[in-house]
Amino acid sequence: MCALNCEAKPWVDHFGLKKQCDKPFWRYSKEGADIEIVVSGIGSLAMATAVGWAGAFFERPRVWLNLGIAGHADMMIGKICRVHSVINANDLRKHYPPLTAKWPGDSSAIATVNAPTNSYPQGAMIDMESHAFFQAASTFSPAELVQSIKVISDNQEQSFEHLNAAKITALMTPHVAIVNEFMQTLIGLLPQREIEHSWANLLTARCTHSQRQQLNALLKKASVLDLQNEVGALGLKPSTPINVLLERLQGMLAKSAPRIDRGNV
């Protein structure tokens, strides 16, 4: 998912993707490729709508990666960073993508704002789409499969006013190889098969709709994290009360989740 065509261009060219449509969003893919690119346009509403549109094409979980530019007060222009936390500057809602997949570069927090600005929050990048991307894409895939990579395009020394499409493409292009490697690592996290348990199938008949959604989400996350054995070791049975089942799965996943220092953001 990219906000701009010029952000997507290096990967469209590298993979030889073809434009499939331009309304309501630009979509690039080709037969046999395991990647497609959707260009949303600028802003949170555009990104959330584009993610929902793209997500409707697929039933199974998939990897979601947001690629684009971002500003930062003092990072060097052209530097690439993985997003390890995101905050909506309007209502201060925060999201922490699980850092399961290996990333060889640096990481940073990011704040999502409503309009271009030269006011940079301390210790964080800024953009206009990240929070909406994470919120929307996490409804289609486990959080471990929803990630974002940003390239610094402006800072206190050189503002965003200098940018144009050619310059943005030039900033993104040197990072094709490292991003592609990260993509493959994420794809490797996709469950080859979802965890199946007879007790889970039996329980769905007496689950509420909300409980069924929680159960499915927990099992998908456990599958992504390769925790089949841990789920089996819980000793759950068809007679296990549903609330107890959900609590035990949540507790097991909380203990297994990777942890990082969140810092101040």
C-alpha positions as CSV (number, residue, x, y, z in Angstrom):
1,M,0.0,0.0,0.0
2,C,1.4,3.4,-1.1
3,A,-0.1,6.8,-1.0
4,L,1.6,8.0,-4.2
5,N,2.4,6.4,-7.6
6,C,5.9,7.8,-7.3
7,E,6.5,5.9,-4.1
8,A,5.3,2.7,-5.7
9,K,7.2,3.1,-9.0
10,P,10.5,1.3,-8.0
11,W,8.6,-1.8,-7.0
12,V,6.2,-1.7,-10.0
13,D,9.3,-1.6,-12.3
14,H,11.3,-4.2,-10.3
15,F,8.5,-6.8,-10.4
16,G,7.3,-5.9,-13.9
17,L,3.8,-5.2,-12.6
18,K,1.0,-4.0,-14.9
19,K,-1.7,-1.5,-14.1
20,Q,-5.0,-3.4,-13.7
21,C,-7.2,-0.4,-12.9
22,D,-7.1,3.2,-11.9
23,K,-10.5,3.6,-10.3
24,P,-11.4,3.7,-7.5
25,F,-7.6,3.2,-6.8
26,W,-4.6,2.4,-8.9
27,R,-3.8,-1.4,-8.7
28,Y,-0.7,-3.1,-10.0
29,S,-0.2,-6.8,-10.3
30,K,0.6,-9.6,-12.8
31,E,-0.2,-13.2,-13.2
32,G,1.9,-15.5,-11.1
33,A,3.4,-12.7,-8.9
34,D,3.0,-12.9,-5.1
35,I,2.9,-9.1,-4.8
36,E,0.4,-6.4,-5.8
37,I,0.5,-2.7,-5.2
38,V,-2.4,-0.4,-4.5
39,V,-2.0,3.4,-4.5
40,S,-4.5,5.0,-2.2
41,G,-3.9,8.7,-2.6
42,I,-2.9,11.1,0.2
43,G,-4.5,11.0,3.7
44,S,-6.0,8.7,6.3
45,L,-9.5,8.5,4.7
46,A,-8.0,7.5,1.3
47,M,-5.7,4.9,2.9
48,A,-8.4,3.3,5.0
49,T,-10.8,3.1,2.1
50,A,-8.1,1.7,-0.2
51,V,-7.2,-1.0,2.3
52,G,-10.8,-2.0,2.7
53,W,-11.2,-2.1,-1.1
54,A,-8.1,-4.3,-1.5
55,G,-8.9,-6.5,1.4
56,A,-12.3,-7.5,-0.2
57,F,-10.4,-9.4,-2.9
58,F,-9.0,-12.0,-0.6
59,E,-10.5,-14.4,2.0
60,R,-7.3,-15.7,3.6
61,P,-4.8,-13.6,5.6
62,R,-2.1,-11.9,3.6
63,V,0.9,-9.7,4.3
64,W,0.2,-5.9,4.3
65,L,3.1,-3.5,3.9
66,N,2.8,0.2,3.7
67,L,5.7,1.9,1.8
68,G,6.1,5.6,1.6
69,I,7.9,8.8,2.6
70,A,7.9,10.5,6.0
71,G,9.4,13.5,7.6
72,H,11.6,13.7,10.7
73,A,13.2,16.5,12.6
74,D,16.9,15.4,12.3
75,M,17.1,12.1,10.4
76,M,19.1,12.2,7.2
77,I,17.1,12.5,4.0
78,G,17.0,9.1,2.3
79,K,17.3,7.1,5.5
80,I,15.0,4.0,5.7
81,C,13.1,3.0,8.9
82,R,10.7,0.4,10.0
83,V,7.7,1.7,12.0
84,H,7.7,0.3,15.6
85,S,4.9,2.4,16.9
86,V,2.3,4.8,15.5
87,I,0.2,7.5,17.1
88,N,-2.7,9.4,15.7
89,A,-1.8,13.1,16.4
90,N,-5.5,14.0,16.6
91,D,-6.8,11.7,19.3
92,L,-3.5,10.2,20.6
93,R,-4.6,6.6,19.8
94,K,-1.5,4.4,19.5
95,H,-0.7,1.2,17.7
96,Y,2.3,-1.1,18.2
97,P,2.9,-3.5,15.3
98,P,4.5,-6.7,16.6
99,L,8.1,-6.9,15.5
100,T,8.1,-10.5,14.6
101,A,9.9,-10.4,11.3
102,K,13.6,-9.7,11.2
103,W,14.5,-6.2,9.9
104,P,18.2,-5.3,9.5
105,G,17.8,-1.5,9.6
106,D,16.7,1.1,12.1
107,S,13.2,1.6,13.4
108,S,11.2,4.6,14.6
109,A,7.9,5.8,15.9
110,I,5.7,7.7,13.6
111,A,2.9,10.3,14.1
112,T,0.0,10.6,11.6
113,V,-1.1,14.2,11.0
114,N,-3.9,15.7,8.9
115,A,-1.9,18.0,6.7
116,P,1.7,18.5,5.5
117,T,3.7,20.3,8.2
118,N,7.2,21.4,9.1
119,S,6.5,20.9,12.8
120,Y,8.1,17.6,13.8
121,P,7.3,15.7,17.0
122,Q,10.3,14.8,19.2
123,G,11.8,11.5,18.3
124,A,9.2,10.4,15.7
125,M,8.6,10.5,12.0
126,I,5.5,12.1,10.6
127,D,3.2,11.1,7.7
128,M,-0.5,11.3,6.8
129,E,-1.5,7.6,6.4
130,S,0.2,5.2,8.8
131,H,-2.3,5.1,11.6
132,A,-5.2,4.5,9.2
133,F,-3.2,1.9,7.4
134,F,-2.5,-0.1,10.6
135,Q,-6.1,0.2,11.8
136,A,-7.7,-0.9,8.5
137,A,-5.2,-3.7,7.5
138,S,-5.3,-5.3,11.0
139,T,-9.0,-6.2,10.3
140,F,-7.9,-8.5,7.5
141,S,-4.7,-10.1,8.8
142,P,-3.0,-10.8,12.2
143,A,-1.0,-7.8,13.4
144,E,2.3,-9.6,12.8
145,L,1.6,-9.4,9.1
146,V,0.8,-5.7,9.0
147,Q,4.0,-3.6,8.8
148,S,5.3,-0.2,7.5
149,I,8.5,1.0,6.0
150,K,9.2,4.7,5.6
151,V,12.0,6.7,3.8
152,I,12.8,10.1,5.2
153,S,12.0,12.8,2.7
154,D,12.2,16.0,4.7
155,N,13.6,17.4,7.9
156,Q,14.2,20.7,9.7
157,E,17.0,21.5,7.3
158,Q,15.1,20.7,4.1
159,S,11.3,21.0,4.2
160,F,8.7,19.0,2.2
161,E,8.2,21.9,-0.2
162,H,11.3,20.8,-2.2
163,L,9.7,17.4,-3.1
164,N,8.3,16.3,-6.5
165,A,7.5,12.9,-8.0
166,A,10.9,12.4,-9.5
167,K,12.7,13.2,-6.2
168,I,10.4,10.8,-4.2
169,T,11.0,8.0,-6.6
170,A,14.8,8.6,-6.4
171,L,14.6,8.4,-2.6
172,M,12.7,5.1,-2.6
173,T,14.7,3.3,-5.4
174,P,17.9,2.5,-3.4
175,H,15.9,0.6,-0.9
176,V,14.3,-2.0,-3.2
177,A,16.6,-4.8,-2.2
178,I,16.2,-4.5,1.6
179,V,12.5,-4.0,1.3
180,N,12.1,-7.0,-0.9
181,E,14.1,-9.1,1.6
182,F,11.8,-7.9,4.3
183,M,8.7,-8.8,2.2
184,Q,9.9,-12.4,1.8
185,T,10.5,-12.6,5.6
186,L,6.9,-11.5,6.2
187,I,5.6,-13.9,3.5
188,G,7.4,-16.7,5.4
189,L,5.2,-15.9,8.4
190,L,2.0,-16.7,6.5
191,P,0.4,-19.8,8.0
192,Q,0.8,-22.8,5.6
193,R,-2.4,-24.1,7.2
194,E,-4.5,-22.5,9.9
195,I,-4.6,-24.3,13.3
196,E,-7.5,-26.7,13.3
197,H,-9.0,-28.2,16.4
198,S,-12.1,-30.4,16.7
199,W,-13.0,-28.6,19.9
200,A,-12.8,-25.2,18.1
201,N,-15.2,-26.4,15.4
202,L,-17.6,-27.8,18.0
203,L,-17.5,-24.6,20.0
204,T,-18.6,-22.3,17.1
205,A,-22.1,-23.6,17.3
206,R,-22.5,-22.1,20.8
207,C,-20.3,-19.0,20.4
208,T,-21.8,-15.6,20.0
209,H,-20.8,-13.8,16.8
210,S,-18.3,-11.7,18.9
211,Q,-16.8,-14.7,20.5
212,R,-16.5,-16.5,17.2
213,Q,-14.6,-13.5,15.8
214,Q,-12.3,-13.5,18.9
215,L,-11.6,-17.2,18.6
216,N,-10.8,-17.0,14.9
217,A,-8.5,-14.0,15.4
218,L,-6.6,-15.7,18.3
219,L,-6.1,-19.0,16.3
220,K,-4.9,-17.1,13.3
221,K,-2.3,-15.2,15.4
222,A,-1.2,-18.4,17.0
223,S,-0.7,-20.0,13.6
224,V,1.3,-17.0,12.3
225,L,3.6,-17.3,15.4
226,D,3.9,-21.1,14.9
227,L,2.4,-21.9,18.3
228,Q,0.5,-25.1,17.3
229,N,2.2,-27.1,20.0
230,E,1.6,-24.4,22.6
231,V,-2.1,-24.4,21.7
232,G,-2.3,-28.1,22.0
233,A,-0.5,-28.1,25.4
234,L,-3.3,-25.9,26.9
235,G,-5.4,-29.1,27.2
236,L,-8.6,-27.5,25.9
237,K,-11.7,-29.6,25.3
238,P,-15.1,-29.1,23.7
239,S,-16.5,-28.9,27.2
240,T,-14.3,-26.0,28.1
241,P,-16.3,-22.8,28.8
242,I,-15.9,-20.4,26.0
243,N,-14.8,-17.5,28.2
244,V,-12.1,-19.8,29.7
245,L,-11.0,-20.9,26.3
246,L,-10.5,-17.3,25.1
247,E,-8.7,-16.2,28.3
248,R,-6.3,-19.1,28.1
249,L,-5.5,-18.4,24.4
250,Q,-5.0,-14.7,25.1
251,G,-2.7,-15.5,28.1
252,M,-0.7,-17.9,26.0
253,L,-0.3,-15.4,23.2
254,A,0.6,-12.6,25.6
255,K,3.5,-14.7,27.0
256,S,4.7,-15.6,23.5
257,A,4.6,-12.1,22.0
258,P,7.9,-10.4,21.2
259,R,8.6,-7.4,23.4
260,I,10.6,-4.2,22.7
261,D,11.3,-1.0,24.5
262,R,8.5,1.4,23.5
263,G,10.4,4.5,24.6
264,N,8.2,7.6,25.0
265,V,6.0,7.1,22.0
